[in-house]
Each structure stands twice: as C-alpha cells, then as structure tokens.
C-alpha cells in the first residue's frame, strides 16, 4: 500500500512547516491529486486515519482537489480526457500521448496555527 508512504511524506512536510513557522498544528491541508496518480482513495483514507494520529495533522481539515486526466495525442495532437494511463486517442486510436493533467500529487496549501 503506497498510500501509507504518501501519507508519511505529507506528515513529514507538514511537521517541517509547522516547526519552521513556530506553530503547533495544521488547521487545513489542501491536497491536489490527479485521477492518473495511482492513488486508491479508500486506501488513502485508511492510511490517513492511521498515520496522522498524534501528529500535527491529527485534527486538520483535509481538502482534496481531484484533477481529471487529460492527454495530448502525439500523433494527431488531439487533447482529450483520459480516465486511465492506457486510454487511446478518440480521434486516431493511438496510445502514444503526453499527459498534460491528472498525475498531480502535491500539497497545495497548509493553514497552520
């Protein structure tokens, strides 16, 4: 379950920011996660509850911005919605594409106190 390691990385970043800013906790954390990032939502929820106990994120409000997958065909240059990493171009059927959105996995903002 790589979601647990994702949550641990988020905790490390949050704790570093809280310490650097001489705060005590995170009130709100905003995460941006793309549809193509390979995150299993139920596993992320489970890992979050288990890993954030007794950390600066224990009482934080978690806000998740989900980004849809978007790709650009390298053959015909069509931009299209891509639900998976293996969605063919709807225009020419090619699987060769450049993903332009949907692989995000980042902390967008932290509100600390």
MILO-653445 format. One record per residue: residue number from 1; y, x, z of N, C-alpha, C, O, CB in turn. Coordinates in Angstrom, 3 decimals. Glycine has a CB too. Layout:
<sites>
[NUM, [Y, X, Z], [Y, X, Z], [Y, X, Z], [Y, X, Z], [Y, X, Z]]
...
</sites>
This chain:
<sites>
[1, [-1.168, 0.854, 0.000], [0.000, 0.000, 0.000], [1.235, 0.902, 0.000], [1.638, 1.415, 1.044], [-0.004, -0.973, 1.228]]
[2, [1.828, 1.089, -1.177], [3.007, 1.945, -1.247], [4.247, 1.249, -0.701], [5.272, 1.900, -0.492], [3.252, 2.381, -2.679]]
[3, [4.179, -0.044, -0.466], [5.317, -0.763, 0.115], [5.662, -0.228, 1.499], [6.832, -0.199, 1.880], [5.015, -2.261, 0.197]]
[4, [4.647, 0.197, 2.256], [4.895, 0.766, 3.580], [5.698, 2.056, 3.466], [6.615, 2.282, 4.255], [3.567, 1.027, 4.315]]
[5, [5.370, 2.896, 2.506], [6.134, 4.136, 2.336], [7.552, 3.835, 1.843], [8.487, 4.561, 2.181], [5.416, 5.083, 1.348]]
[6, [7.720, 2.784, 1.055], [9.053, 2.363, 0.625], [9.877, 1.969, 1.850], [11.024, 2.391, 1.998], [8.964, 1.180, -0.386]]
[7, [9.284, 1.158, 2.725], [9.994, 0.713, 3.922], [10.325, 1.903, 4.827], [11.413, 1.959, 5.398], [9.155, -0.326, 4.690]]
[8, [9.407, 2.842, 4.961], [9.684, 4.026, 5.777], [10.848, 4.831, 5.203], [11.668, 5.353, 5.958], [8.434, 4.910, 5.879]]
[9, [10.929, 4.935, 3.892], [12.051, 5.637, 3.264], [13.364, 4.908, 3.526], [14.388, 5.540, 3.782], [11.820, 5.779, 1.750]]
[10, [13.334, 3.581, 3.462], [14.531, 2.784, 3.742], [14.966, 2.980, 5.192], [16.157, 3.122, 5.472], [14.270, 1.285, 3.456]]
[11, [14.007, 2.988, 6.106], [14.319, 3.213, 7.527], [14.963, 4.582, 7.716], [15.955, 4.706, 8.434], [13.039, 3.101, 8.397]]
[12, [14.409, 5.606, 7.077], [14.967, 6.962, 7.200], [16.419, 7.009, 6.730], [17.270, 7.608, 7.387], [14.124, 7.963, 6.391]]
[13, [16.696, 6.380, 5.601], [18.061, 6.363, 5.068], [18.990, 5.606, 6.008], [20.097, 6.061, 6.295], [18.089, 5.727, 3.663]]
[14, [18.536, 4.444, 6.489], [19.360, 3.632, 7.391], [19.641, 4.375, 8.694], [20.774, 4.363, 9.176], [18.669, 2.292, 7.688]]
[15, [18.633, 5.018, 9.267], [18.833, 5.751, 10.513], [19.804, 6.913, 10.323], [20.620, 7.193, 11.201], [17.497, 6.267, 11.042]]
[16, [19.717, 7.579, 9.192], [20.646, 8.675, 8.906], [22.080, 8.154, 8.821], [22.996, 8.767, 9.369], [20.257, 9.385, 7.591]]
[17, [22.278, 7.027, 8.138], [23.625, 6.467, 8.009], [24.171, 5.991, 9.351], [25.350, 6.184, 9.650], [23.622, 5.312, 7.015]]
[18, [23.319, 5.373, 10.155], [23.750, 4.917, 11.481], [24.173, 6.115, 12.333], [25.201, 6.069, 13.009], [22.612, 4.124, 12.187]]
[19, [23.393, 7.166, 12.298], [23.713, 8.365, 13.083], [24.991, 9.031, 12.587], [25.847, 9.402, 13.391], [22.551, 9.364, 13.029]]
[20, [25.131, 9.188, 11.271], [26.319, 9.835, 10.704], [27.599, 9.067, 11.007], [28.674, 9.657, 11.113], [26.163, 9.986, 9.204]]
[21, [27.481, 7.761, 11.146], [28.655, 6.923, 11.388], [28.792, 6.509, 12.854], [29.593, 5.638, 13.191], [28.591, 5.687, 10.516]]
[22, [28.011, 7.137, 13.708], [28.046, 6.890, 15.148], [27.967, 5.395, 15.475], [28.701, 4.886, 16.321], [29.316, 7.484, 15.746]]
[23, [27.072, 4.723, 14.791], [26.836, 3.297, 15.020], [25.548, 3.149, 15.814], [24.928, 4.142, 16.197], [26.758, 2.503, 13.669]]
[24, [25.151, 1.910, 16.060], [23.929, 1.697, 16.832], [22.860, 0.924, 16.079], [21.677, 1.019, 16.406], [24.254, 0.977, 18.095]]
[25, [23.268, 0.160, 15.076], [22.274, -0.634, 14.356], [22.804, -1.040, 12.986], [23.991, -0.900, 12.688], [21.886, -1.881, 15.169]]
[26, [21.900, -1.541, 12.173], [22.259, -2.109, 10.876], [22.285, -3.623, 11.042], [21.327, -4.220, 11.535], [21.250, -1.666, 9.741]]
[27, [23.385, -4.235, 10.627], [23.504, -5.690, 10.712], [22.979, -6.356, 9.439], [22.270, -7.361, 9.498], [24.967, -6.094, 10.956]]
[28, [23.335, -5.786, 8.300], [22.899, -6.334, 7.000], [22.488, -5.178, 6.110], [23.186, -4.168, 6.024], [24.035, -7.185, 6.317]]
[29, [21.355, -5.332, 5.452], [20.933, -4.364, 4.442], [20.692, -5.124, 3.155], [19.975, -6.125, 3.128], [19.651, -3.577, 4.889]]
[30, [21.306, -4.629, 2.081], [21.175, -5.264, 0.776], [20.349, -4.338, -0.112], [20.730, -3.195, -0.364], [22.581, -5.565, 0.139]]
[31, [19.222, -4.845, -0.577], [18.321, -4.073, -1.421], [18.350, -4.637, -2.837], [18.440, -5.850, -3.031], [16.878, -4.087, -0.851]]
[32, [18.273, -3.758, -3.812], [18.196, -4.166, -5.211], [16.829, -3.716, -5.722], [16.534, -2.522, -5.780], [19.380, -3.549, -6.075]]
[33, [16.005, -4.690, -6.090], [14.635, -4.390, -6.507], [14.365, -5.080, -7.847], [14.554, -6.288, -7.991], [13.602, -4.851, -5.422]]
[34, [13.928, -4.301, -8.799], [13.648, -4.827, -10.123], [12.251, -5.405, -10.234], [11.331, -5.013, -9.516], [13.831, -3.752, -11.150]]
[35, [12.122, -6.341, -11.144], [10.850, -7.010, -11.412], [9.778, -6.024, -11.882], [8.585, -6.274, -11.707], [11.043, -8.105, -12.460]]
[36, [10.196, -4.917, -12.470], [9.262, -3.936, -13.007], [9.061, -2.731, -12.089], [8.457, -1.736, -12.492], [9.743, -3.467, -14.349]]
[37, [9.564, -2.818, -10.857], [9.479, -1.688, -9.921], [8.092, -1.530, -9.302], [7.827, -0.536, -8.626], [10.502, -1.858, -8.818]]
[38, [7.220, -2.486, -9.524], [5.865, -2.388, -8.986], [5.758, -2.758, -7.524], [4.829, -2.328, -6.841], [5.353, -1.012, -9.172]]
[39, [6.697, -3.550, -7.036], [6.682, -3.960, -5.637], [5.964, -5.295, -5.497], [6.274, -6.257, -6.200], [8.117, -4.055, -5.078]]
[40, [5.020, -5.340, -4.598], [4.318, -6.583, -4.259], [5.099, -7.216, -3.114], [5.163, -6.662, -2.017], [2.792, -6.325, -3.860]]
[41, [5.695, -8.384, -3.377], [6.634, -8.987, -2.430], [6.001, -9.302, -1.078], [6.610, -9.033, -0.043], [7.209, -10.247, -3.019]]
[42, [4.809, -9.859, -1.064], [4.181, -10.192, 0.224], [3.833, -8.923, 1.007], [3.932, -8.905, 2.234], [2.908, -11.042, 0.000]]
[43, [3.434, -7.880, 0.314], [3.138, -6.607, 0.978], [4.420, -5.975, 1.522], [4.406, -5.364, 2.591], [2.437, -5.635, 0.001]]
[44, [5.529, -6.122, 0.790], [6.805, -5.607, 1.278], [7.231, -6.347, 2.543], [7.685, -5.728, 3.505], [7.890, -5.733, 0.191]]
[45, [7.086, -7.665, 2.542], [7.431, -8.454, 3.732], [6.596, -8.038, 4.937], [7.118, -7.866, 6.038], [7.236, -9.950, 3.456]]
[46, [5.297, -7.879, 4.716], [4.400, -7.479, 5.796], [4.772, -6.086, 6.322], [4.864, -5.876, 7.532], [2.936, -7.497, 5.309]]
[47, [4.981, -5.148, 5.409], [5.330, -3.785, 5.802], [6.676, -3.755, 6.523], [6.861, -2.997, 7.475], [5.367, -2.865, 4.572]]
[48, [7.608, -4.580, 6.067], [8.938, -4.631, 6.693], [8.829, -5.047, 8.154], [9.390, -4.400, 9.038], [9.862, -5.608, 5.933]]
[49, [8.102, -6.130, 8.396], [7.951, -6.628, 9.768], [7.275, -5.601, 10.661], [7.678, -5.411, 11.809], [7.151, -7.927, 9.779]]
[50, [6.265, -4.950, 10.146], [5.514, -3.982, 10.949], [6.295, -2.704, 11.198], [6.257, -2.163, 12.303], [4.207, -3.650, 10.271]]
[51, [7.003, -2.211, 10.187], [7.615, -0.885, 10.287], [9.005, -0.879, 10.911], [9.412, 0.138, 11.471], [7.693, -0.276, 8.935]]
[52, [9.739, -1.970, 10.833], [11.125, -1.945, 11.324], [11.260, -2.232, 12.818], [12.346, -2.095, 13.382], [11.943, -2.944, 10.562]]
[53, [10.166, -2.626, 13.457], [10.228, -2.873, 14.906], [10.684, -1.607, 15.621], [10.199, -0.513, 15.334], [8.845, -3.337, 15.454]]
[54, [11.622, -1.765, 16.553], [12.152, -0.668, 17.366], [12.889, 0.385, 16.533], [12.924, 1.559, 16.900], [11.022, -0.007, 18.131]]
[55, [13.481, -0.042, 15.405], [14.311, 0.855, 14.597], [15.688, 0.227, 14.449], [15.927, -0.875, 14.941], [13.665, 1.128, 13.194]]
[56, [16.589, 0.921, 13.776], [17.941, 0.392, 13.557], [17.935, -0.829, 12.642], [18.947, -1.519, 12.522], [18.838, 1.472, 12.964]]
[57, [16.815, -1.095, 12.005], [16.698, -2.246, 11.102], [16.000, -3.443, 11.740], [15.806, -4.468, 11.086], [15.952, -1.843, 9.858]]
[58, [15.627, -3.321, 12.997], [14.830, -4.371, 13.639], [15.488, -5.751, 13.545], [14.795, -6.736, 13.294], [14.595, -4.018, 15.098]]
[59, [16.781, -5.844, 13.737], [17.470, -7.133, 13.734], [18.357, -7.328, 12.506], [19.160, -8.259, 12.452], [18.306, -7.268, 14.985]]
[60, [18.207, -6.459, 11.538], [19.066, -6.523, 10.351], [18.698, -7.709, 9.467], [17.528, -8.054, 9.305], [18.965, -5.222, 9.548]]
[61, [19.731, -8.317, 8.903], [19.518, -9.350, 7.896], [19.217, -8.624, 6.590], [20.006, -7.797, 6.134], [20.772, -10.315, 7.759]]
[62, [18.087, -8.935, 6.000], [17.668, -8.283, 4.754], [18.006, -9.192, 3.588], [17.554, -10.335, 3.527], [16.144, -7.951, 4.769]]
[63, [18.795, -8.682, 2.673], [19.145, -9.425, 1.464], [18.578, -8.664, 0.275], [18.795, -7.461, 0.135], [20.702, -9.617, 1.329]]
[64, [17.850, -9.378, -0.578], [17.227, -8.738, -1.732], [17.796, -9.335, -3.010], [17.770, -10.548, -3.219], [15.688, -8.900, -1.691]]
[65, [18.305, -8.460, -3.854], [18.759, -8.850, -5.182], [17.637, -8.466, -6.133], [17.302, -7.288, -6.259], [20.136, -8.160, -5.576]]
[66, [17.054, -9.455, -6.803], [15.971, -9.197, -7.742], [16.543, -9.097, -9.153], [17.273, -9.983, -9.598], [14.889, -10.308, -7.662]]
[67, [16.216, -8.035, -9.837], [16.668, -7.810, -11.212], [15.520, -8.093, -12.173], [14.410, -7.593, -11.992], [17.192, -6.355, -11.398]]
[68, [15.793, -8.889, -13.179], [14.757, -9.181, -14.171], [14.541, -7.952, -15.045], [15.425, -7.108, -15.193], [15.144, -10.414, -15.040]]
[69, [13.358, -7.874, -15.613], [13.045, -6.782, -16.521], [13.683, -7.009, -17.877], [13.605, -8.106, -18.432], [11.538, -6.623, -16.668]]
[70, [14.318, -5.965, -18.416], [14.911, -6.028, -19.753], [14.544, -4.740, -20.468], [14.564, -3.654, -19.890], [16.476, -6.227, -19.695]]
[71, [14.212, -4.892, -21.730], [13.817, -3.743, -22.533], [14.546, -3.763, -23.872], [15.069, -4.791, -24.303], [12.292, -3.730, -22.750]]
[72, [14.567, -2.592, -24.519], [15.124, -2.468, -25.862], [14.058, -1.823, -26.725], [13.588, -0.722, -26.440], [16.458, -1.632, -25.871]]
[73, [13.685, -2.521, -27.782], [12.648, -2.029, -28.690], [13.134, -0.763, -29.387], [14.258, -0.713, -29.888], [12.266, -3.113, -29.732]]
[74, [12.293, 0.245, -29.415], [12.646, 1.496, -30.071], [12.436, 1.439, -31.579], [12.878, 2.330, -32.304], [11.840, 2.628, -29.487]]
[75, [11.763, 0.396, -32.052], [11.514, 0.234, -33.488], [12.634, -0.563, -34.161], [13.218, -0.110, -35.146], [10.163, -0.462, -33.719]]
[76, [12.931, -1.751, -33.626], [13.902, -2.645, -34.279], [15.178, -2.851, -33.473], [16.079, -3.565, -33.914], [13.265, -3.983, -34.537]]
[77, [15.265, -2.229, -32.288], [16.442, -2.253, -31.413], [16.747, -3.616, -30.790], [17.854, -3.832, -30.296], [17.634, -1.801, -32.184]]
[78, [15.790, -4.530, -30.808], [15.955, -5.823, -30.153], [15.939, -5.645, -28.643], [15.087, -4.932, -28.112], [14.852, -6.806, -30.592]]
[79, [16.870, -6.285, -27.948], [16.843, -6.335, -26.485], [16.169, -7.634, -26.079], [16.448, -8.690, -26.646], [18.286, -6.228, -25.873]]
[80, [15.275, -7.553, -25.086], [14.518, -8.739, -24.693], [14.111, -8.668, -23.225], [14.051, -7.597, -22.621], [13.277, -8.898, -25.577]]
[81, [13.830, -9.863, -22.670], [13.313, -9.951, -21.301], [11.882, -9.451, -21.291], [11.093, -9.772, -22.180], [13.393, -11.410, -20.754]]
[82, [11.555, -8.665, -20.284], [10.216, -8.098, -20.173], [9.676, -8.378, -18.771], [10.180, -7.834, -17.789], [10.228, -6.567, -20.470]]
[83, [8.660, -9.218, -18.681], [8.089, -9.571, -17.381], [7.148, -8.508, -16.834], [6.904, -8.444, -15.629], [7.355, -10.876, -17.485]]
[84, [6.617, -7.669, -17.734], [5.720, -6.591, -17.316], [6.099, -5.316, -18.064], [6.954, -5.337, -18.949], [4.224, -6.968, -17.579]]
[85, [5.461, -4.218, -17.706], [5.694, -2.954, -18.400], [5.031, -2.930, -19.775], [5.232, -1.992, -20.546], [5.181, -1.795, -17.559]]
[86, [4.250, -3.950, -20.080], [3.496, -3.984, -21.328], [3.805, -5.212, -22.165], [2.937, -5.710, -22.882], [2.025, -3.933, -21.039]]
[87, [5.033, -5.704, -22.081], [5.445, -6.856, -22.867], [5.895, -6.358, -24.245], [6.818, -5.548, -24.334], [6.589, -7.654, -22.147]]
[88, [5.253, -6.832, -25.318], [5.662, -6.369, -26.652], [6.991, -6.977, -27.084], [7.418, -8.008, -26.563], [4.585, -6.708, -27.680]]
[89, [7.620, -6.337, -28.021], [8.873, -6.838, -28.588], [8.604, -8.190, -29.252], [7.668, -8.310, -30.042], [9.478, -5.819, -29.615]]
[90, [9.407, -9.200, -28.944], [9.189, -10.520, -29.542], [9.541, -10.570, -31.035], [9.144, -11.500, -31.737], [10.006, -11.556, -28.798]]
[91, [10.280, -9.575, -31.515], [10.684, -9.560, -32.921], [9.659, -8.861, -33.809], [9.240, -9.410, -34.828], [12.031, -8.880, -33.065]]
[92, [9.254, -7.646, -33.421], [8.363, -6.866, -34.294], [6.982, -6.604, -33.692], [6.090, -6.111, -34.383], [9.010, -5.549, -34.623]]
[93, [6.798, -6.930, -32.407], [5.497, -6.749, -31.770], [5.223, -5.342, -31.260], [4.134, -5.076, -30.753], [4.436, -7.122, -32.721]]
[94, [6.174, -4.446, -31.382], [5.984, -3.069, -30.934], [5.951, -2.992, -29.412], [6.618, -3.758, -28.716], [7.095, -2.170, -31.484]]
[95, [5.156, -2.046, -28.915], [5.106, -1.794, -27.471], [5.995, -0.616, -27.077], [6.101, -0.292, -25.894], [3.665, -1.528, -27.028]]
[96, [6.629, 0.024, -28.049], [7.489, 1.169, -27.767], [8.883, 0.659, -27.432], [9.609, 0.159, -28.291], [7.532, 2.155, -28.974]]
[97, [9.236, 0.799, -26.155], [10.527, 0.277, -25.725], [11.127, 1.189, -24.675], [10.458, 2.042, -24.091], [10.388, -1.152, -25.181]]
[98, [12.405, 0.975, -24.460], [13.144, 1.661, -23.411], [13.551, 0.582, -22.416], [14.211, -0.388, -22.789], [14.401, 2.453, -23.980]]
[99, [13.165, 0.742, -21.163], [13.519, -0.258, -20.152], [14.959, -0.021, -19.711], [15.312, 1.065, -19.252], [12.547, -0.196, -18.928]]
[100, [15.776, -1.049, -19.859], [17.191, -0.926, -19.532], [17.533, -1.587, -18.201], [18.625, -1.386, -17.670], [18.031, -1.530, -20.637]]
[101, [16.617, -2.366, -17.667], [16.828, -3.016, -16.372], [15.483, -3.473, -15.829], [14.567, -3.802, -16.583], [17.813, -4.221, -16.497]]
[102, [15.383, -3.487, -14.511], [14.198, -4.041, -13.876], [13.348, -3.054, -13.108], [12.403, -3.453, -12.429], [13.371, -4.676, -14.886]]
[103, [13.667, -1.761, -13.202], [12.902, -0.765, -12.461], [13.657, -0.282, -11.218], [13.248, 0.680, -10.569], [12.572, 0.421, -13.364]]
[104, [14.762, -0.962, -10.895], [15.577, -0.567, -9.748], [14.794, -0.706, -8.447], [13.976, -1.611, -8.278], [16.856, -1.408, -9.686]]
[105, [15.071, 0.207, -7.549], [14.523, 0.152, -6.190], [15.473, 0.973, -5.331], [15.272, 2.169, -5.122], [13.022, 0.704, -6.113]]
[106, [16.520, 0.302, -4.836], [17.553, 1.043, -4.112], [18.221, 0.200, -3.038], [18.170, -1.030, -3.045], [18.599, 1.555, -5.078]]
[107, [18.846, 0.914, -2.120], [19.685, 0.273, -1.116], [21.056, 0.121, -1.756], [21.691, 1.108, -2.127], [19.749, 1.104, 0.238]]
[108, [21.499, -1.101, -1.881], [22.809, -1.336, -2.487], [23.915, -1.193, -1.455], [24.965, -0.620, -1.745], [22.865, -2.725, -3.130]]
[109, [23.685, -1.719, -0.230], [24.700, -1.569, 0.813], [24.080, -1.737, 2.205], [23.022, -2.340, 2.381], [25.835, -2.592, 0.608]]
[110, [24.781, -1.183, 3.161], [24.434, -1.303, 4.585], [25.677, -1.731, 5.336], [26.753, -1.173, 5.124], [23.868, 0.042, 5.161]]
[111, [25.545, -2.706, 6.205], [26.616, -3.065, 7.137], [26.122, -2.657, 8.515], [25.107, -3.158, 8.997], [26.981, -4.617, 7.074]]
[112, [26.848, -1.745, 9.139], [26.409, -1.204, 10.423], [27.415, -1.523, 11.527], [28.586, -1.796, 11.263], [26.202, 0.312, 10.321]]
[113, [26.937, -1.483, 12.746], [27.836, -1.684, 13.887], [27.396, -0.813, 15.044], [28.021, -0.833, 16.104], [27.871, -3.168, 14.314]]
</sites>
